[in-house]
Amino acid sequence: MPGNESLHERIDRLEMHVAHQERMIEDLHKAITAQWHEIEGLARKVGNLGNRMHAVEERADAPAPVEPPPPHY
């Protein structure tokens, strides 16, 4: 039955193609998940740096404390 053999070959090829696509989807999912975790960490760091910069700017805008004159005056 040559017609059935080609059908079996076609089904085998399609099954291999689907298996390959499933593996690729899983690999892409893992990569995206890892990148998302990295993005979240970087976003937290940028937020912290922004807060620190804001605090530094506030201190820079505050008037300098008056220093007492040196003791030899």
N, C-alpha and C positions, 0 to 999 in steps of 0.2 A: 504494500500500500504506500506508494510514493507520496500521495497527497497527505496522508497522516504523518509521515515522517517530517515533511516540511512544516506541518502544523506544530509538531512537537519541538522541532528546532526553533520555530518562531516563539513558542511559549517559553522555552528555555532562555532564549535571548531576552525576551521581555522581563522574565523573572530576574535575570542577572542585572538588567538595566534598573529595575525597581530597587533591587538590593543595593546597588551602587548609589542610587539617589538617596535612599534612606540613610546610608552611611555618611554621605556628604551633608545631608540635612543635620544629622546629629553632630558632625564635626563643626558645622557653621554655628549651630546652637551653642556649643561649648565655647567657641571663639567669641561670639557675641556676649555671652554671659560673663566671660572673663574681662572683656573690654568694658562692659557696663560696670562691673565692680571697680575697675581701675578708674573709670570716669567719676564714679561716686566718691572715691578716695581723693581724687584730684580736686573735685568740686569742694569737698570739705576743707582741703588745704588752702585753696584759693579764698574761701570764706574766712578762715582763720587769719590768713595774711591780710585780708581786707580789714578785719577787726583790729589787728595790730597796727596797721597803717593809720587807721582812724584814731586810735589811742595816741600814737606818736604825733599826729597832726594836732590833736587837742593839746598835748603838752607843749608843743612848739608855739602855739598861739597864746598860751598862758604867759603872763608877765614873769620875768625872771625873778627869783627870790633876791631880796636885798641882802648882800653879804656885809657883815660887819667889817669895819676897817681893820687892817692888820694891827697887831699889838704895838708896833713901834710908833704909831701916830700919837 
